[in-house]
Amino acid sequence: MVELDDLALVERVRAGDVAAFEPLVEKYRQRVYRLARNVLHDSEEAFDVAQEAFIRAFQALPTFRGQSAFYTWLFRITLNVASDRARQRTARGRAFGTERVEEEEWSRTLVDPGEGPDASAARAEERRRIGRALEALPPHHRAIIMLSDLEGLSYREIAEVLGIPMGTVMSRLHNARKRLRAALGPLLTVLLALLAALVAPAGAEAQQVVSFGTRVVLASDAAPPPAAGRGQALAEPDERLDSFLPKLRQLFRYTSYTSLERYRAEVPMGATQRWRVPGERQLSITPEAFAKGAVKFQVRLSRGSLTEVNTHIQAQTGNPAVIGGPRHGDGVLIIIVWPNPNP
């Protein structure tokens, strides 16, 4: 089934189709729960906050103007509810003279059947160090790290969620990463890989939920669009694509690379995520298995009854898979897939 657009679902709810809100809940429930749990470090409270966030979002839909993406609006509601709950809990703790005890999950080990006791203990200590470093960050820095490196939001999206200028986002993210680098040293390189484990819901190992990002790029030899002149708004920097351009040029030998679509998904292992792609196409991606730190995906691109791409690839956070696709316009489509997205 082709995924329905968020705004189309919002409009259906506004028109009286209450059931149209259910796909939005299903699509974002894991990420909303994860955001809440990252703030509160308590599974039960995070579950309550997630429920309240969806209720508030449903009630506030008449005020949603569509000037930002639905999920950034929803994430902002979630962070507000979670922050309110954290303040209430702190006030209760002061009133009763108690201190909050961290959940066992912060030092919980995800057992790898193939590693010995020493390696398992080392990984557990890494998790504890990362957990302590994240907890030591001020709340506004921790929120920036969570939204950028865990949820994969762009500078602009983070600015919308937090209600701050994009320049402030860039400054806070730089300072937050600097503090983490000072606290973690070489361990910072494994932070992204372990973040999901630190904040994953209980039982997520059994569910094997996979987060991944996809980008569709048009590669061509056409001249790139002219740079913005005086009086024109500068385009938002596309740092992710810019850092990846050398590899694309090496692989495909085109001169111009333009990002057409960016997607994120969080689905159970074996479930298929589908998106519409330029040229009246449909892109279907299915995570199939984990293999030594990588995720194996099936990628299928179709146009009507014609299958233009059907392949199996492996991808990692720092080493995404790149797939050459069919011709489109004056160039070809390129599909980039990686787990733990920041597309």
Short mmCIF file of the C-alpha atoms (twelve columns), coordinates in Angstrom:
data_MODEL
# 
_entry.id   MODEL 
# 
loop_
_atom_site.group_PDB 
_atom_site.id 
_atom_site.type_symbol 
_atom_site.label_atom_id 
_atom_site.label_alt_id 
_atom_site.label_comp_id 
_atom_site.label_asym_id 
_atom_site.label_seq_id 
_atom_site.Cartn_x 
_atom_site.Cartn_y 
_atom_site.Cartn_z 
_atom_site.pdbx_PDB_model_num 
ATOM 1   C CA . MET A 1   0.000   0.000   0.000   1 
ATOM 2   C CA . VAL A 2   1.363   3.413   -0.925  1 
ATOM 3   C CA . GLU A 3   2.081   5.553   2.138   1 
ATOM 4   C CA . LEU A 4   -0.377  8.392   2.541   1 
ATOM 5   C CA . ASP A 5   1.001   11.894  2.893   1 
ATOM 6   C CA . ASP A 6   0.938   13.286  6.441   1 
ATOM 7   C CA . LEU A 7   -0.808  16.490  5.415   1 
ATOM 8   C CA . ALA A 8   -3.465  14.553  3.515   1 
ATOM 9   C CA . LEU A 9   -4.183  12.554  6.677   1 
ATOM 10  C CA . VAL A 10  -4.318  15.757  8.744   1 
ATOM 11  C CA . GLU A 11  -6.861  17.247  6.345   1 
ATOM 12  C CA . ARG A 12  -8.987  14.094  6.549   1 
ATOM 13  C CA . VAL A 13  -9.010  14.308  10.352  1 
ATOM 14  C CA . ARG A 14  -10.007 17.953  10.172  1 
ATOM 15  C CA . ALA A 15  -12.828 17.011  7.836   1 
ATOM 16  C CA . GLY A 16  -14.220 14.621  10.441  1 
ATOM 17  C CA . ASP A 17  -12.482 11.335  9.568   1 
ATOM 18  C CA . VAL A 18  -11.138 10.555  13.044  1 
ATOM 19  C CA . ALA A 19  -9.786  7.169   11.903  1 
ATOM 20  C CA . ALA A 20  -7.292  8.987   9.643   1 
ATOM 21  C CA . PHE A 21  -5.317  9.908   12.768  1 
ATOM 22  C CA . GLU A 22  -4.489  6.252   13.444  1 
ATOM 23  C CA . PRO A 23  -1.906  5.953   10.610  1 
ATOM 24  C CA . LEU A 24  -0.122  9.004   12.009  1 
ATOM 25  C CA . VAL A 25  0.007   7.424   15.472  1 
ATOM 26  C CA . GLU A 26  1.300   4.152   14.035  1 
ATOM 27  C CA . LYS A 27  3.913   5.936   11.925  1 
ATOM 28  C CA . TYR A 28  5.402   8.070   14.710  1 
ATOM 29  C CA . ARG A 29  4.624   6.221   17.956  1 
ATOM 30  C CA . GLN A 30  8.103   4.660   18.280  1 
ATOM 31  C CA . ARG A 31  9.891   7.945   17.664  1 
ATOM 32  C CA . VAL A 32  7.610   9.896   20.019  1 
ATOM 33  C CA . TYR A 33  8.147   7.286   22.744  1 
ATOM 34  C CA . ARG A 34  11.897  7.405   22.158  1 
ATOM 35  C CA . LEU A 35  12.011  11.202  22.399  1 
ATOM 36  C CA . ALA A 36  10.101  11.104  25.676  1 
ATOM 37  C CA . ARG A 37  12.244  8.348   27.126  1 
ATOM 38  C CA . ASN A 38  15.435  10.167  26.212  1 
ATOM 39  C CA . VAL A 39  14.238  13.128  28.286  1 
ATOM 40  C CA . LEU A 40  12.833  11.133  31.214  1 
ATOM 41  C CA . HIS A 41  14.866  7.871   31.270  1 
ATOM 42  C CA . ASP A 42  11.762  6.105   32.544  1 
ATOM 43  C CA . SER A 43  9.797   3.666   30.383  1 
ATOM 44  C CA . GLU A 44  6.426   4.017   32.101  1 
ATOM 45  C CA . GLU A 45  6.525   7.807   32.207  1 
ATOM 46  C CA . ALA A 46  7.680   7.936   28.575  1 
ATOM 47  C CA . PHE A 47  4.707   5.783   27.588  1 
ATOM 48  C CA . ASP A 48  2.345   8.150   29.429  1 
ATOM 49  C CA . VAL A 49  3.980   11.189  27.819  1 
ATOM 50  C CA . ALA A 50  3.711   9.641   24.352  1 
ATOM 51  C CA . GLN A 51  -0.007  9.047   24.864  1 
ATOM 52  C CA . GLU A 52  -0.527  12.596  26.129  1 
ATOM 53  C CA . ALA A 53  1.477   14.041  23.229  1 
ATOM 54  C CA . PHE A 54  -0.733  12.315  20.652  1 
ATOM 55  C CA . ILE A 55  -3.879  13.424  22.503  1 
ATOM 56  C CA . ARG A 56  -2.648  17.035  22.577  1 
ATOM 57  C CA . ALA A 57  -1.680  16.850  18.899  1 
ATOM 58  C CA . PHE A 58  -5.134  15.538  17.968  1 
ATOM 59  C CA . GLN A 59  -6.821  18.288  19.967  1 
ATOM 60  C CA . ALA A 60  -4.563  20.969  18.469  1 
ATOM 61  C CA . LEU A 61  -4.914  19.893  14.823  1 
ATOM 62  C CA . PRO A 62  -7.202  22.869  14.050  1 
ATOM 63  C CA . THR A 63  -4.258  25.165  14.900  1 
ATOM 64  C CA . PHE A 64  -1.746  23.275  12.697  1 
ATOM 65  C CA . ARG A 65  -1.209  25.460  9.633   1 
ATOM 66  C CA . GLY A 66  1.132   23.164  7.730   1 
ATOM 67  C CA . GLN A 67  3.972   25.700  7.694   1 
ATOM 68  C CA . SER A 68  6.274   22.964  8.989   1 
ATOM 69  C CA . ALA A 69  6.251   19.193  8.648   1 
ATOM 70  C CA . PHE A 70  3.683   17.391  10.801  1 
ATOM 71  C CA . TYR A 71  6.350   15.335  12.567  1 
ATOM 72  C CA . THR A 72  8.410   18.388  13.619  1 
ATOM 73  C CA . TRP A 73  5.234   19.908  15.056  1 
ATOM 74  C CA . LEU A 74  4.471   16.614  16.829  1 
ATOM 75  C CA . PHE A 75  8.042   16.344  18.176  1 
ATOM 76  C CA . ARG A 76  7.787   19.865  19.595  1 
ATOM 77  C CA . ILE A 77  4.607   18.899  21.452  1 
ATOM 78  C CA . THR A 78  6.331   15.740  22.722  1 
ATOM 79  C CA . LEU A 79  9.350   17.622  24.046  1 
ATOM 80  C CA . ASN A 80  7.114   20.179  25.759  1 
ATOM 81  C CA . VAL A 81  5.062   17.466  27.485  1 
ATOM 82  C CA . ALA A 82  8.191   15.513  28.486  1 
ATOM 83  C CA . SER A 83  9.898   18.649  29.819  1 
ATOM 84  C CA . ASP A 84  6.799   19.521  31.874  1 
ATOM 85  C CA . ARG A 85  6.784   15.993  33.318  1 
ATOM 86  C CA . ALA A 86  10.502  16.212  34.169  1 
ATOM 87  C CA . ARG A 87  9.985   19.530  35.992  1 
ATOM 88  C CA . GLN A 88  7.056   18.074  37.948  1 
ATOM 89  C CA . ARG A 89  9.141   15.063  38.929  1 
ATOM 90  C CA . THR A 90  12.015  17.286  40.077  1 
ATOM 91  C CA . ALA A 91  9.602   19.358  42.184  1 
ATOM 92  C CA . ARG A 92  8.168   16.189  43.759  1 
ATOM 93  C CA . GLY A 93  11.693  14.981  44.533  1 
ATOM 94  C CA . ARG A 94  12.564  18.234  46.301  1 
ATOM 95  C CA . ALA A 95  9.310   18.138  48.295  1 
ATOM 96  C CA . PHE A 96  9.938   14.630  49.601  1 
ATOM 97  C CA . GLY A 97  13.713  14.925  49.942  1 
ATOM 98  C CA . THR A 98  14.370  12.152  47.455  1 
ATOM 99  C CA . GLU A 99  16.664  11.767  44.481  1 
ATOM 100 C CA . ARG A 100 15.781  10.118  41.191  1 
ATOM 101 C CA . VAL A 101 17.531  6.814   40.561  1 
ATOM 102 C CA . GLU A 102 18.494  6.042   36.983  1 
ATOM 103 C CA . GLU A 103 16.836  3.085   35.294  1 
ATOM 104 C CA . GLU A 104 18.736  -0.164  35.004  1 
ATOM 105 C CA . GLU A 105 18.380  0.122   31.231  1 
ATOM 106 C CA . TRP A 106 21.098  2.794   31.169  1 
ATOM 107 C CA . SER A 107 23.664  0.090   31.992  1 
ATOM 108 C CA . ARG A 108 21.763  -2.803  30.450  1 
ATOM 109 C CA . THR A 109 23.817  -4.944  28.090  1 
ATOM 110 C CA . LEU A 110 22.567  -6.063  24.710  1 
ATOM 111 C CA . VAL A 111 24.050  -9.547  24.619  1 
ATOM 112 C CA . ASP A 112 25.839  -10.596 21.461  1 
ATOM 113 C CA . PRO A 113 25.963  -14.430 21.433  1 
ATOM 114 C CA . GLY A 114 29.236  -14.262 19.519  1 
ATOM 115 C CA . GLU A 115 31.246  -12.140 21.990  1 
ATOM 116 C CA . GLY A 116 33.014  -13.288 25.125  1 
ATOM 117 C CA . PRO A 117 32.602  -12.004 28.690  1 
ATOM 118 C CA . ASP A 118 35.478  -9.494  28.402  1 
ATOM 119 C CA . ALA A 119 34.099  -7.934  25.209  1 
ATOM 120 C CA . SER A 120 30.601  -7.857  26.679  1 
ATOM 121 C CA . ALA A 121 31.856  -6.117  29.820  1 
ATOM 122 C CA . ALA A 122 33.794  -3.593  27.744  1 
ATOM 123 C CA . ARG A 123 30.732  -2.782  25.659  1 
ATOM 124 C CA . ALA A 124 28.647  -2.396  28.835  1 
ATOM 125 C CA . GLU A 125 31.204  0.066   30.223  1 
ATOM 126 C CA . GLU A 126 31.124  2.004   26.930  1 
ATOM 127 C CA . ARG A 127 27.352  2.285   27.246  1 
ATOM 128 C CA . ARG A 128 27.646  3.499   30.835  1 
ATOM 129 C CA . ARG A 129 30.191  6.156   29.855  1 
ATOM 130 C CA . ILE A 130 28.068  7.361   26.964  1 
ATOM 131 C CA . GLY A 131 24.964  7.400   29.149  1 
ATOM 132 C CA . ARG A 132 26.748  9.467   31.804  1 
ATOM 133 C CA . ALA A 133 28.137  11.866  29.184  1 
ATOM 134 C CA . LEU A 134 24.711  12.429  27.641  1 
ATOM 135 C CA . GLU A 135 23.088  12.885  31.052  1 
ATOM 136 C CA . ALA A 136 25.738  15.446  32.003  1 
ATOM 137 C CA . LEU A 137 24.811  17.675  29.072  1 
ATOM 138 C CA . PRO A 138 22.455  20.602  29.743  1 
ATOM 139 C CA . PRO A 139 18.896  19.795  28.588  1 
ATOM 140 C CA . HIS A 140 19.105  22.094  25.556  1 
ATOM 141 C CA . HIS A 141 22.335  20.425  24.395  1 
ATOM 142 C CA . ARG A 142 20.966  16.934  24.983  1 
ATOM 143 C CA . ALA A 143 17.867  17.796  22.941  1 
ATOM 144 C CA . ILE A 144 20.035  19.002  20.048  1 
ATOM 145 C CA . ILE A 145 22.093  15.777  20.033  1 
ATOM 146 C CA . MET A 146 18.952  13.656  20.251  1 
ATOM 147 C CA . LEU A 147 17.181  15.409  17.382  1 
ATOM 148 C CA . SER A 148 20.233  15.611  15.139  1 
ATOM 149 C CA . ASP A 149 22.180  12.405  15.695  1 
ATOM 150 C CA . LEU A 150 19.409  10.059  16.768  1 
ATOM 151 C CA . GLU A 151 16.356  11.306  14.896  1 
ATOM 152 C CA . GLY A 152 18.284  12.600  11.891  1 
ATOM 153 C CA . LEU A 153 16.587  15.991  11.643  1 
ATOM 154 C CA . SER A 154 18.148  18.772  9.585   1 
ATOM 155 C CA . TYR A 155 19.126  22.147  11.059  1 
ATOM 156 C CA . ARG A 156 15.914  23.650  9.752   1 
ATOM 157 C CA . GLU A 157 13.743  20.870  11.212  1 
ATOM 158 C CA . ILE A 158 15.444  21.118  14.605  1 
ATOM 159 C CA . ALA A 159 14.848  24.874  14.571  1 
ATOM 160 C CA . GLU A 160 11.145  24.204  13.943  1 
ATOM 161 C CA . VAL A 161 10.917  21.640  16.747  1 
ATOM 162 C CA . LEU A 162 12.691  23.797  19.332  1 
ATOM 163 C CA . GLY A 163 11.405  27.160  18.125  1 
ATOM 164 C CA . ILE A 164 14.879  28.710  17.832  1 
ATOM 165 C CA . PRO A 165 16.845  30.250  14.918  1 
ATOM 166 C CA . MET A 166 18.799  27.887  12.671  1 
ATOM 167 C CA . GLY A 167 22.037  29.661  13.598  1 
ATOM 168 C CA . THR A 168 21.364  28.858  17.260  1 
ATOM 169 C CA . VAL A 169 20.847  25.199  16.328  1 
ATOM 170 C CA . MET A 170 24.221  25.077  14.573  1 
ATOM 171 C CA . SER A 171 25.961  26.781  17.501  1 
ATOM 172 C CA . ARG A 172 24.364  24.548  20.145  1 
ATOM 173 C CA . LEU A 173 25.077  21.388  18.178  1 
ATOM 174 C CA . HIS A 174 28.719  22.396  17.772  1 
ATOM 175 C CA . ASN A 175 29.047  23.082  21.507  1 
ATOM 176 C CA . ALA A 176 27.197  19.892  22.488  1 
ATOM 177 C CA . ARG A 177 29.457  17.747  20.301  1 
ATOM 178 C CA . LYS A 178 32.497  19.557  21.661  1 
ATOM 179 C CA . ARG A 179 31.447  18.704  25.221  1 
ATOM 180 C CA . LEU A 180 30.807  15.080  24.259  1 
ATOM 181 C CA . ARG A 181 34.176  14.889  22.524  1 
ATOM 182 C CA . ALA A 182 35.884  16.155  25.674  1 
ATOM 183 C CA . ALA A 183 34.013  13.623  27.829  1 
ATOM 184 C CA . LEU A 184 34.214  10.600  25.537  1 
ATOM 185 C CA . GLY A 185 37.351  11.014  23.427  1 
ATOM 186 C CA . PRO A 186 37.593  8.105   20.962  1 
ATOM 187 C CA . LEU A 187 34.269  6.732   22.221  1 
ATOM 188 C CA . LEU A 188 32.514  9.548   20.373  1 
ATOM 189 C CA . THR A 189 32.966  7.521   17.174  1 
ATOM 190 C CA . VAL A 190 30.689  4.788   18.519  1 
ATOM 191 C CA . LEU A 191 28.109  7.185   19.971  1 
ATOM 192 C CA . LEU A 192 25.759  7.053   16.986  1 
ATOM 193 C CA . ALA A 193 25.825  3.269   16.909  1 
ATOM 194 C CA . LEU A 194 24.960  3.013   20.603  1 
ATOM 195 C CA . LEU A 195 22.450  5.862   20.942  1 
ATOM 196 C CA . ALA A 196 19.588  3.747   19.661  1 
ATOM 197 C CA . ALA A 197 20.454  0.970   22.119  1 
ATOM 198 C CA . LEU A 198 20.622  3.406   25.041  1 
ATOM 199 C CA . VAL A 199 17.123  4.741   24.414  1 
ATOM 200 C CA . ALA A 200 15.409  1.784   22.747  1 
ATOM 201 C CA . PRO A 201 12.138  0.644   24.338  1 
ATOM 202 C CA . ALA A 202 12.189  -2.537  26.408  1 
ATOM 203 C CA . GLY A 203 11.771  -5.536  24.152  1 
ATOM 204 C CA . ALA A 204 13.042  -3.705  21.057  1 
ATOM 205 C CA . GLU A 205 15.639  -6.419  20.521  1 
ATOM 206 C CA . ALA A 206 12.877  -8.937  19.956  1 
ATOM 207 C CA . GLN A 207 10.974  -6.564  17.688  1 
ATOM 208 C CA . GLN A 208 14.151  -5.658  15.754  1 
ATOM 209 C CA . VAL A 209 12.909  -2.238  14.713  1 
ATOM 210 C CA . VAL A 210 15.180  -0.694  12.086  1 
ATOM 211 C CA . SER A 211 15.641  3.056   11.560  1 
ATOM 212 C CA . PHE A 212 16.962  4.066   8.167   1 
ATOM 213 C CA . GLY A 213 17.119  6.994   5.797   1 
ATOM 214 C CA . THR A 214 16.821  7.209   2.042   1 
ATOM 215 C CA . ARG A 215 17.781  9.958   -0.363  1 
ATOM 216 C CA . VAL A 216 16.955  10.156  -4.072  1 
ATOM 217 C CA . VAL A 217 19.474  12.195  -6.062  1 
ATOM 218 C CA . LEU A 218 19.430  13.258  -9.717  1 
ATOM 219 C CA . ALA A 219 22.874  12.952  -11.311 1 
ATOM 220 C CA . SER A 220 23.434  14.731  -14.616 1 
ATOM 221 C CA . ASP A 221 25.897  16.741  -16.692 1 
ATOM 222 C CA . ALA A 222 23.552  19.734  -16.822 1 
ATOM 223 C CA . ALA A 223 24.767  22.998  -15.352 1 
ATOM 224 C CA . PRO A 224 23.822  23.355  -11.644 1 
ATOM 225 C CA . PRO A 225 21.243  26.011  -10.707 1 
ATOM 226 C CA . PRO A 226 22.704  29.553  -10.457 1 
ATOM 227 C CA . ALA A 227 23.811  30.701  -7.017  1 
ATOM 228 C CA . ALA A 228 21.392  32.932  -5.146  1 
ATOM 229 C CA . GLY A 229 22.022  36.593  -5.886  1 
ATOM 230 C CA . ARG A 230 21.515  39.671  -3.797  1 
ATOM 231 C CA . GLY A 231 18.016  39.836  -2.405  1 
ATOM 232 C CA . GLN A 232 17.431  36.100  -2.810  1 
ATOM 233 C CA . ALA A 233 17.205  33.722  0.125   1 
ATOM 234 C CA . LEU A 234 20.161  31.367  0.384   1 
ATOM 235 C CA . ALA A 235 19.273  27.686  0.286   1 
ATOM 236 C CA . GLU A 236 19.749  25.738  3.505   1 
ATOM 237 C CA . PRO A 237 23.209  24.099  3.537   1 
ATOM 238 C CA . ASP A 238 22.994  20.431  2.588   1 
ATOM 239 C CA . GLU A 239 25.945  19.242  4.643   1 
ATOM 240 C CA . ARG A 240 25.059  15.558  4.336   1 
ATOM 241 C CA . LEU A 241 25.018  15.540  0.534   1 
ATOM 242 C CA . ASP A 242 28.048  17.839  0.282   1 
ATOM 243 C CA . SER A 243 30.134  15.438  2.375   1 
ATOM 244 C CA . PHE A 244 29.049  12.540  0.166   1 
ATOM 245 C CA . LEU A 245 29.659  14.220  -3.211  1 
ATOM 246 C CA . PRO A 246 33.257  12.967  -3.666  1 
ATOM 247 C CA . LYS A 247 32.072  9.374   -3.480  1 
ATOM 248 C CA . LEU A 248 29.187  10.019  -5.870  1 
ATOM 249 C CA . ARG A 249 31.494  11.674  -8.394  1 
ATOM 250 C CA . GLN A 250 33.922  8.780   -8.129  1 
ATOM 251 C CA . LEU A 251 31.179  6.217   -8.679  1 
ATOM 252 C CA . PHE A 252 29.081  7.897   -11.372 1 
ATOM 253 C CA . ARG A 253 31.300  10.500  -13.087 1 
ATOM 254 C CA . TYR A 254 28.492  13.060  -13.480 1 
ATOM 255 C CA . THR A 255 29.160  16.736  -12.810 1 
ATOM 256 C CA . SER A 256 25.915  17.781  -11.063 1 
ATOM 257 C CA . TYR A 257 24.042  16.088  -8.195  1 
ATOM 258 C CA . THR A 258 20.676  17.420  -7.017  1 
ATOM 259 C CA . SER A 259 18.733  16.035  -4.051  1 
ATOM 260 C CA . LEU A 260 15.136  15.343  -5.102  1 
ATOM 261 C CA . GLU A 261 13.648  13.537  -2.099  1 
ATOM 262 C CA . ARG A 262 14.634  12.738  1.492   1 
ATOM 263 C CA . TYR A 263 12.848  10.095  3.551   1 
ATOM 264 C CA . ARG A 264 13.123  8.539   6.998   1 
ATOM 265 C CA . ALA A 265 11.519  5.362   8.275   1 
ATOM 266 C CA . GLU A 266 11.361  3.178   11.366  1 
ATOM 267 C CA . VAL A 267 9.887   -0.253  10.676  1 
ATOM 268 C CA . PRO A 268 10.074  -3.781  12.114  1 
ATOM 269 C CA . MET A 269 12.527  -6.140  10.467  1 
ATOM 270 C CA . GLY A 270 10.886  -7.628  7.375   1 
ATOM 271 C CA . ALA A 271 8.339   -4.808  6.948   1 
ATOM 272 C CA . THR A 272 8.305   -2.794  3.723   1 
ATOM 273 C CA . GLN A 273 8.369   1.004   3.594   1 
ATOM 274 C CA . ARG A 274 7.067   2.599   0.379   1 
ATOM 275 C CA . TRP A 275 7.410   6.121   -1.001  1 
ATOM 276 C CA . ARG A 276 6.467   7.964   -4.167  1 
ATOM 277 C CA . VAL A 277 9.493   8.923   -6.254  1 
ATOM 278 C CA . PRO A 278 9.779   11.447  -9.124  1 
ATOM 279 C CA . GLY A 279 8.696   10.100  -12.496 1 
ATOM 280 C CA . GLU A 280 5.505   8.430   -11.189 1 
ATOM 281 C CA . ARG A 281 7.616   5.749   -9.532  1 
ATOM 282 C CA . GLN A 282 7.334   3.862   -6.250  1 
ATOM 283 C CA . LEU A 283 10.339  3.033   -4.071  1 
ATOM 284 C CA . SER A 284 10.000  0.019   -1.747  1 
ATOM 285 C CA . ILE A 285 12.664  -0.742  0.886   1 
ATOM 286 C CA . THR A 286 12.577  -3.766  3.205   1 
ATOM 287 C CA . PRO A 287 15.156  -4.350  5.992   1 
ATOM 288 C CA . GLU A 288 15.784  -8.090  5.934   1 
ATOM 289 C CA . ALA A 289 18.574  -8.951  8.395   1 
ATOM 290 C CA . PHE A 290 21.433  -7.705  10.568  1 
ATOM 291 C CA . ALA A 291 24.941  -8.801  9.624   1 
ATOM 292 C CA . LYS A 292 28.052  -7.690  11.561  1 
ATOM 293 C CA . GLY A 293 26.936  -4.133  12.223  1 
ATOM 294 C CA . ALA A 294 25.249  -3.724  8.849   1 
ATOM 295 C CA . VAL A 295 21.633  -4.034  7.773   1 
ATOM 296 C CA . LYS A 296 20.674  -6.018  4.695   1 
ATOM 297 C CA . PHE A 297 17.940  -4.333  2.638   1 
ATOM 298 C CA . GLN A 298 15.888  -5.248  -0.385  1 
ATOM 299 C CA . VAL A 299 15.423  -2.209  -2.635  1 
ATOM 300 C CA . ARG A 300 12.822  -2.123  -5.400  1 
ATOM 301 C CA . LEU A 301 11.956  0.765   -7.714  1 
ATOM 302 C CA . SER A 302 8.962   0.362   -9.999  1 
ATOM 303 C CA . ARG A 303 7.111   2.446   -12.534 1 
ATOM 304 C CA . GLY A 304 3.632   1.070   -13.052 1 
ATOM 305 C CA . SER A 305 4.047   -2.644  -13.808 1 
ATOM 306 C CA . LEU A 306 7.725   -2.194  -14.807 1 
ATOM 307 C CA . THR A 307 10.399  -3.011  -12.211 1 
ATOM 308 C CA . GLU A 308 13.374  -0.733  -12.868 1 
ATOM 309 C CA . VAL A 309 15.505  -1.718  -9.841  1 
ATOM 310 C CA . ASN A 310 15.325  -4.872  -7.725  1 
ATOM 311 C CA . THR A 311 18.401  -5.579  -5.632  1 
ATOM 312 C CA . HIS A 312 19.734  -6.573  -2.196  1 
ATOM 313 C CA . ILE A 313 22.293  -4.337  -0.470  1 
ATOM 314 C CA . GLN A 314 24.033  -3.935  2.893   1 
ATOM 315 C CA . ALA A 315 24.428  -0.537  4.544   1 
ATOM 316 C CA . GLN A 316 25.906  0.948   7.715   1 
ATOM 317 C CA . THR A 317 25.544  4.324   9.414   1 
ATOM 318 C CA . GLY A 318 28.940  5.514   8.209   1 
ATOM 319 C CA . ASN A 319 28.936  3.520   4.980   1 
ATOM 320 C CA . PRO A 320 25.606  3.879   3.137   1 
ATOM 321 C CA . ALA A 321 24.675  1.845   0.088   1 
ATOM 322 C CA . VAL A 322 24.507  3.662   -3.258  1 
ATOM 323 C CA . ILE A 323 22.368  2.313   -6.089  1 
ATOM 324 C CA . GLY A 324 22.324  3.595   -9.669  1 
ATOM 325 C CA . GLY A 325 18.775  3.835   -10.978 1 
ATOM 326 C CA . PRO A 326 16.945  4.571   -14.229 1 
ATOM 327 C CA . ARG A 327 17.158  7.648   -16.409 1 
ATOM 328 C CA . HIS A 328 15.140  10.659  -15.330 1 
ATOM 329 C CA . GLY A 329 15.029  13.973  -17.169 1 
ATOM 330 C CA . ASP A 330 18.523  14.758  -18.416 1 
ATOM 331 C CA . GLY A 331 20.247  12.405  -15.970 1 
ATOM 332 C CA . VAL A 332 19.809  9.306   -13.826 1 
ATOM 333 C CA . LEU A 333 18.336  8.660   -10.389 1 
ATOM 334 C CA . ILE A 334 20.639  7.572   -7.574  1 
ATOM 335 C CA . ILE A 335 19.252  5.941   -4.415  1 
ATOM 336 C CA . ILE A 336 21.235  6.210   -1.161  1 
ATOM 337 C CA . VAL A 337 20.258  4.079   1.869   1 
ATOM 338 C CA . TRP A 338 21.755  4.005   5.365   1 
ATOM 339 C CA . PRO A 339 20.607  2.967   8.871   1 
ATOM 340 C CA . ASN A 340 20.106  5.574   11.649  1 
ATOM 341 C CA . PRO A 341 19.267  8.277   9.150   1 
ATOM 342 C CA . ASN A 342 20.285  11.851  8.696   1 
ATOM 343 C CA . PRO A 343 19.335  12.144  5.025   1 
# 
